[in-house]
Amino acid sequence: MGKRFFDLEKHFAFHGAYHSNPINILMHVLFVWPIFYTSLVLLYFTPPLFNFPQTSFFSFQSSGILVLNFGFLFALIYATFYVFMDIKAGTLAAILCFLCWVSSSHLANQLGFSLAWRVVLAAQLICWTGSFIGHGVFEKRTPALRGNLSQAFLMEPFFIFLEVLQKFCDYEPYPGFHASVKAKIETDHKEWQEKGQKKIA
């Protein structure tokens, strides 16, 4: 069960089967991480998970900016999961998660709740709409929300990050990874096309 859940090749192939159109991929690059980031902005206003003593060691929390609340827990879960998926790319993605947490905490602190939730709502609507347009108009395949919710919300930012590393740094977690993923995607596309032809018939 655990091995299958952290099977990077299997999950990345599933992701790739629904994200093969270049414009759809670009739209996800533009919109997926902002969804994660703005979620952290809103979660900044949740109460602290721990009540630390008022000492200089915990001054970061007493400052009221970097608070160990649900925003921190959210970033920690994502970061930890990405490291388990792939130690190299996952570590970089984990660092990005915590940079997002720090940055979003400062932004939320500056905006205040009354303005922050409006900014978050607008950003989320734009990003989710853009993502669905990418699937419906360009990919011409609905998002796999029903098939794999954990991938849609937990794995998606990491897969976008992995795609960028692949594109610009030619990175792959291990030799033969992308060739194997490509073969799985082609098989999925053939099965999907065959199902579509059967429905038409």
VMD Tcl script that draws the C-alpha trace (Angstrom):
set ca {
  {0.00 0.00 0.00}
  {2.72 2.48 1.03}
  {4.94 1.62 -1.94}
  {2.07 2.07 -4.38}
  {1.15 5.42 -2.83}
  {4.71 6.69 -3.32}
  {5.12 5.12 -6.77}
  {6.37 8.23 -8.58}
  {6.48 6.62 -12.01}
  {2.90 5.36 -11.81}
  {1.46 8.65 -10.52}
  {3.50 10.83 -12.88}
  {2.32 8.74 -15.84}
  {-1.28 9.17 -14.66}
  {-0.67 12.92 -14.42}
  {0.95 13.00 -17.86}
  {-2.00 11.22 -19.44}
  {-4.18 14.21 -18.49}
  {-1.54 16.87 -19.19}
  {-0.04 16.28 -22.64}
  {-1.14 19.44 -24.45}
  {1.61 22.14 -24.22}
  {-0.87 24.97 -23.56}
  {-2.63 23.00 -20.85}
  {0.75 22.24 -19.26}
  {1.71 25.94 -19.41}
  {-1.59 26.97 -17.82}
  {-0.99 24.52 -14.99}
  {2.54 25.84 -14.51}
  {1.04 29.32 -14.17}
  {-1.90 28.40 -11.93}
  {-1.18 25.35 -9.74}
  {1.44 26.80 -7.38}
  {-0.57 30.04 -6.89}
  {-3.48 27.84 -5.70}
  {-1.14 26.31 -3.11}
  {0.29 29.72 -2.18}
  {-3.05 31.49 -1.71}
  {-4.34 28.57 0.36}
  {-1.43 29.25 2.73}
  {-2.38 32.93 2.85}
  {-5.86 32.03 4.12}
  {-4.56 29.36 6.52}
  {-2.33 31.99 8.14}
  {-5.40 33.17 10.04}
  {-5.93 29.81 11.78}
  {-4.93 29.60 15.48}
  {-1.51 28.26 16.57}
  {-1.25 24.51 17.01}
  {1.19 24.88 19.92}
  {1.51 27.38 22.77}
  {5.23 27.90 23.24}
  {6.74 29.79 26.21}
  {7.59 33.41 25.54}
  {11.34 32.98 25.05}
  {13.75 34.31 22.48}
  {13.99 30.82 20.95}
  {10.32 30.98 19.95}
  {10.33 34.68 19.12}
  {9.42 33.88 15.49}
  {5.95 32.83 16.68}
  {5.49 35.59 19.22}
  {6.18 38.09 16.43}
  {2.80 37.12 14.98}
  {4.14 36.56 11.46}
  {5.55 33.02 11.31}
  {3.00 31.06 13.33}
  {2.99 27.26 13.64}
  {-0.65 26.93 12.65}
  {-2.56 24.99 9.99}
  {-0.70 26.92 7.29}
  {2.59 25.55 8.60}
  {1.11 22.04 8.94}
  {-0.23 22.24 5.38}
  {3.22 23.19 4.03}
  {4.90 20.52 6.19}
  {2.63 17.72 4.89}
  {3.25 18.72 1.27}
  {7.00 19.12 1.81}
  {7.37 15.76 3.57}
  {5.34 13.96 0.93}
  {7.47 15.40 -1.89}
  {10.71 14.27 -0.23}
  {9.29 10.73 0.02}
  {8.33 10.84 -3.66}
  {11.85 11.73 -4.83}
  {14.70 12.79 -2.56}
  {16.40 15.23 -4.97}
  {13.52 17.01 -6.69}
  {11.38 16.50 -3.60}
  {13.87 18.33 -1.39}
  {13.87 21.31 -3.76}
  {10.06 21.26 -3.86}
  {9.98 21.04 -0.04}
  {12.19 24.13 0.21}
  {9.82 25.90 -2.19}
  {6.86 24.88 0.01}
  {8.43 26.49 3.07}
  {9.44 29.59 1.11}
  {5.78 29.85 0.09}
  {4.76 29.49 3.76}
  {7.15 32.25 4.89}
  {6.20 34.58 2.03}
  {2.45 33.95 2.35}
  {2.63 34.55 6.11}
  {4.23 37.95 5.56}
  {1.70 38.82 2.86}
  {-1.27 37.76 5.01}
  {0.10 39.73 7.95}
  {0.33 42.83 5.79}
  {-3.11 42.43 4.19}
  {-5.15 41.50 7.26}
  {-8.02 39.02 7.13}
  {-10.69 41.37 5.70}
  {-8.61 42.01 2.56}
  {-6.74 38.70 2.41}
  {-9.80 36.50 1.96}
  {-10.96 38.66 -0.96}
  {-7.55 38.42 -2.64}
  {-7.47 34.65 -2.05}
  {-11.00 34.17 -3.42}
  {-10.22 36.13 -6.59}
  {-6.92 34.31 -7.13}
  {-8.44 30.87 -6.53}
  {-11.32 31.56 -8.95}
  {-8.90 32.73 -11.65}
  {-6.50 29.82 -11.15}
  {-9.13 27.08 -11.00}
  {-10.96 28.54 -14.00}
  {-7.70 28.69 -15.96}
  {-6.89 25.08 -15.05}
  {-10.32 23.84 -16.16}
  {-10.07 25.82 -19.39}
  {-6.69 24.19 -20.02}
  {-8.30 20.77 -19.72}
  {-11.57 21.46 -21.51}
  {-10.41 23.69 -24.37}
  {-6.85 22.55 -25.05}
  {-6.42 19.07 -23.54}
  {-10.00 18.12 -24.43}
  {-10.00 15.73 -21.48}
  {-11.65 16.38 -18.14}
  {-9.42 16.56 -15.03}
  {-9.06 13.28 -13.17}
  {-10.63 14.58 -9.97}
  {-12.79 11.53 -9.51}
  {-10.04 9.07 -10.37}
  {-7.37 10.39 -8.03}
  {-8.19 13.18 -5.58}
  {-4.86 12.84 -3.77}
  {-3.05 13.53 -7.03}
  {-5.28 16.47 -7.94}
  {-4.60 18.29 -4.67}
  {-1.46 16.84 -3.07}
  {0.74 15.62 -5.92}
  {-0.12 18.16 -8.63}
  {2.25 20.96 -7.47}
  {5.15 18.49 -7.31}
  {4.42 17.09 -10.77}
  {4.34 20.60 -12.23}
  {7.68 21.27 -10.52}
  {9.05 17.98 -11.91}
  {7.90 18.91 -15.42}
  {9.75 22.23 -15.20}
  {12.92 20.45 -14.02}
  {12.58 17.98 -16.87}
  {12.05 20.74 -19.44}
  {14.84 23.09 -18.41}
  {17.34 20.81 -16.60}
  {16.67 17.46 -18.33}
  {16.15 15.98 -14.88}
  {14.84 12.48 -14.24}
  {14.68 10.71 -10.87}
  {16.52 7.69 -12.25}
  {17.72 6.47 -15.68}
  {14.87 5.34 -17.90}
  {12.20 7.10 -15.83}
  {10.84 9.33 -18.60}
  {10.94 6.57 -21.22}
  {8.88 4.32 -18.95}
  {6.46 7.16 -18.13}
  {6.06 7.97 -21.84}
  {5.19 4.35 -22.61}
  {2.56 4.31 -19.85}
  {1.05 7.58 -21.13}
  {0.83 6.23 -24.70}
  {-0.92 3.10 -23.42}
  {-3.39 5.22 -21.44}
  {-4.10 7.43 -24.47}
  {-4.78 4.38 -26.66}
  {-7.20 2.94 -24.10}
  {-8.93 6.32 -23.71}
  {-9.30 6.72 -27.50}
  {-10.66 3.17 -27.84}
  {-13.25 3.86 -25.14}
  {-14.27 7.05 -26.95}
  {-14.66 5.20 -30.25}
  {-16.78 2.52 -28.55}
  {-19.07 5.20 -27.12}
  {-19.49 6.80 -30.55}
  {-20.21 3.39 -32.09}
}
mol new
graphics top color blue
foreach p $ca { graphics top sphere $p radius 0.5 }
foreach p [lrange $ca 0 end-1] q [lrange $ca 1 end] { graphics top cylinder $p $q radius 0.2 }
display resetview
